[in-house]
Amino acid sequence: MMSATTDRARAVWLRCLASGFRTALACTIVGCTTLYGPASIRHHIAFPAFSYVTVILIVTDATLGDALHGCWLALYATVQSVGPALLSLWLIGPAMLTSGTVSLAVALGAFVVVFPERTHLVAKRIALGQIVIVYVIAFINGVHTEAIMHTLHVAASTAIGVLACVLALLLPYPRLACWELKLNSERLAENVSERLNLYVKAFCAEDNALALTYISQAKTLAVAGAKLLQSIKRYQESVKWERLPLRFLRNLYLNPGERLQELEIPLRGMEMALTSCTTSLPVRILDGENKHGLVQLVENVSHTQKQIKNCLPRDSLTVPESNADNIVESHQTLQTISTRHQDLPSFFFLFCMKLLHCKSLGKPITPTQQKGSSTPCKQNGFLKSTWMSNWSTSVSSKRLMPAFKCSLSLGLAVLFGLIYSKKDGSWSGLTVAISLAAAREATFKVANVKAQGTVLGTVYGVFGCFVFERYLSIRFISLLPWFVVTSFLRHSKTYGQAGGISAVIGAVLVLGRKNFGPPSEFAIARIVETFIGLSCSIMVDLLLQPTRASSLAKAQLSKCFETLSACIGSISLVANNKTNLLENQRRLKLDISELGKFTGEAEVEPDFWFLPFPSPCYFKLMGSLSRLVDLLLFSADAVGLLEHESQKLGASWKEYVTKLDGDLEIFKEMAGSLVKCFEDVTMLLSLEFLEKELENKNISHDLEMGNSSNRNIFKVSGLDEDKIDSVTSSYLQHSKEMVDKFHAADEGERELKSQVVLCLSALAFCMSNLIKETKEIEKGIIEVLQWENPSKHINLYEISCKIRALYN
């Protein structure tokens, strides 16, 4: 454990040092060009401050692919912003500009830039910064501004920043996304192998304590694996921009990360199974032959992972013949279904091992999956999204509101910034321009860390100017340790990307330039202008986006329950509903992701006169919902396999499928009624509102008048475990009768029978755990309601009856 902690600390240090070095190199290139370069070049780079800003926007934690992408984004942004601005200045004339017309022009330009939906965020930030520089500096210089040369100087200042980014990521050796992707994929493959071995050791452990030790070790590795997956996803986009100029490195661009990501879900299922069966260890269904087959299966998966890690194409993967035979034979001993509930986690573990084996070889689980997986995920690249195609889509309030907010906040920031100080009026607008967010964010927290970062960076810059007042070159070198410090700030929870970037820009603008006046005066002016820009952003957000994140989180939670209800209703053995179930499961996953964003924002937003947000309760609910997403996915895989193999089972399947589906319907009714209740309860504004509405409409409610089926459901949720056990026993008995009636004569039929045994047992495990997770959600909902109504006794059945009495 100490070794892992040391390695992690070393990796963080190396990453931050490397990021700081690349940033320092890019800024050094800009600084040497603007401070010591030929006069002809320095004349055209009239805005070195914006060159530094461009560098920070592109080079932060970047690879060569990101820098090449940044070149295209900067070109696109320049065409989108400088072109129309040049035409405006030429028609109006810089001498005719006023603070009001400049603010209006900036606001209109910002709307045009932000409105297209598919434009990259970096391109929008660069374009907005260029718009501010073009109009504000033209207003400051007045009649001395030449429209054409002024806009060309802005474009040249942007270009030198972009060029510095490319050179910094090429020297002294290129930082390629493909190498980073390959390295992280190798680490993920090792991580997956270690977790798999630990899970199998825990499954085969002879005592409970040893199994728990293995599970605990695997959970630590799972956290590291999740971080590696994030890194792989982050580099996948960058790799696309390196393929064209670096065709000679073609073999490096095979992406094993996509294959390894597919193994995560079966591993989570194995952990879920082990967590459920730790009280019933050692596993009784394992005999000597099964244990040997399990070990062979682990060796086979590990062998396949080594080939994936070495970037071998899918078609060239091979399986040792002896291993393949052992794998087939190991599962053929599972020819009957156990009716003991304690054995369900063990069968589910073996089911997940089967999925892992198929996914490691790239085999489709069912033909429907093969059809879905054969269609590549086509993402609209930036090269395909032209300016006209961005505007061709229909106008909606979802697109209008962010554009209007940005244009209004930017226009007001420029207006008030010029009113405060004409000479430094551009800094308030630049603060808003370069901090544009792709989605809704925690307004007050982000503004706070940006302000703190700006102050920290500016004060560091002023201190550096004071210490190295006479030595310009040494003053510039003093930025190097600050780049490293800000790299740590960017990866910290306190400051994040917003605070870290603000800190590095604040220092560079002071230490990386000359002839801008006394540093202390500039520092004060910039801090005030930053405060003006952030204040305008907060004010516009409060006016145009008044709904609190806590309210959005509650509404999104209700939407999650609505989608979950549709997912539960899609589970069926009679109808071919796997595609529908998968679609609903994907929707639920997206809804939970959105819930996580609102919950994270609500956790850090100021309480003011409102009740504190119960973030622990919401995070607990999200954990249960995420586990339900996995259970639904495993259910879809089991149902899909059963649908595929049902034709081979003949009469035994047709005879018992109706009985099995009837048992599933009871499961669905128990879970679905509870979920529907959760949806209704979370849609309530408050319990006081419900009481007042009932009183105003003179509606009386009687618990005994409630729907009888609902009463039964709430008995189930009220610790009536016997009902759940009886339904599970009925399902397992019907499954056992069906499987026992099917006689396997040869090896192929025995393999088919064992697969049906695993699928039916896995489906029983998923449905019973679905009920358990639903009951955990019930506890979480009660906690949320009790938090919001501390003086009331919470009874979900009573609240549900009141809601039905009011709206029915």
Number of C-alpha atoms within 10 A of each C-alpha: 8 7 8 9 10 11 12 13 12 12 12 15 15 12 16 22 19 16 22 25 19 27 28 25 20 26 28 20 19 27 23 13 18 26 17 11 14 10 12 8 14 17 12 18 25 18 20 26 21 23 27 28 24 27 28 23 23 26 27 19 17 22 29 24 25 26 27 21 21 26 21 16 25 25 17 21 27 26 15 21 25 24 14 14 22 19 13 15 22 13 10 10 17 24 15 12 20 16 20 16 15 24 27 19 21 30 27 18 23 29 22 18 24 27 22 23 19 17 20 18 17 22 24 29 26 26 29 35 29 27 31 30 24 26 26 30 21 23 24 21 13 16 14 11 18 17 20 15 12 21 25 20 18 24 25 20 25 30 20 23 29 30 19 27 33 25 18 27 25 16 12 10 9 14 18 20 26 27 16 17 26 22 16 23 27 22 16 27 28 17 17 24 19 16 24 22 17 21 24 21 16 27 29 19 18 13 16 16 14 15 23 16 12 19 23 14 15 23 16 12 17 21 10 15 22 14 12 23 18 11 16 26 14 13 23 19 15 22 24 16 18 23 16 10 10 10 11 9 11 12 12 18 20 17 21 25 26 15 19 21 20 15 19 17 17 22 22 16 24 25 22 18 24 24 14 16 19 21 13 15 19 17 20 11 12 16 11 9 13 19 16 14 21 22 18 19 22 20 16 23 22 21 18 21 25 17 17 26 23 15 19 17 13 15 8 9 16 12 13 11 9 10 18 15 12 19 22 17 17 22 23 18 16 21 22 17 24 18 18 11 15 17 18 25 27 26 24 26 25 20 26 25 22 19 23 24 21 15 21 22 19 16 14 16 17 16 13 15 15 13 10 12 11 10 8 7 8 6 7 9 12 14 10 11 16 14 15 9 12 15 15 10 10 7 11 8 9 10 14 15 15 23 21 21 21 25 28 21 25 33 28 26 32 34 27 21 27 26 13 15 14 17 16 18 27 27 28 30 33 26 26 28 26 22 22 18 16 13 7 13 16 18 18 18 17 20 21 16 20 26 21 18 25 27 21 18 26 29 21 22 30 22 18 21 22 13 13 16 12 10 10 16 14 15 20 23 15 19 23 17 14 20 26 21 17 26 29 22 22 22 15 13 9 12 23 18 21 21 26 28 26 28 32 30 25 25 27 25 23 27 26 25 17 14 6 10 8 12 22 17 11 17 22 14 20 23 20 19 27 26 22 24 30 27 19 23 26 16 15 19 19 13 11 12 15 9 11 16 24 23 15 18 22 20 18 22 27 23 19 26 24 18 22 27 21 19 24 23 18 23 24 21 21 14 10 15 18 24 15 16 24 21 14 22 25 17 18 26 20 13 20 24 16 17 25 18 19 24 27 19 22 23 19 16 19 15 13 7 6 8 10 15 22 17 17 14 18 24 16 16 23 21 15 19 24 17 18 25 23 19 23 27 19 25 25 23 23 28 24 23 20 21 18 15 17 18 11 13 20 11 13 17 20 14 11 16 18 14 16 22 17 18 21 22 17 15 21 22 17 23 26 24 17 26 25 16 21 23 21 17 20 19 14 16 12 13 16 11 11 16 15 11 14 18 11 9 9 10 12 10 17 10 13 9 10 17 11 10 12 18 16 15 19 18 15 19 22 11 11 13 12 10 16 20 13 12 18 23 17 17 23 23 17 20 26 19 14 22 23 15 13 17 13 17 8 8 12 11 16 21 20 18 26 21 22 24 24 27 25 27 27 27 24 28 25 24 23 19 18 23 21 18 21 23 20 16 23 20 15 20 21 18 18 22 20 15 16 16 14 11 8 11 10 17 11 18 19 13 20 19 20 21 20 14 16 17 7 6
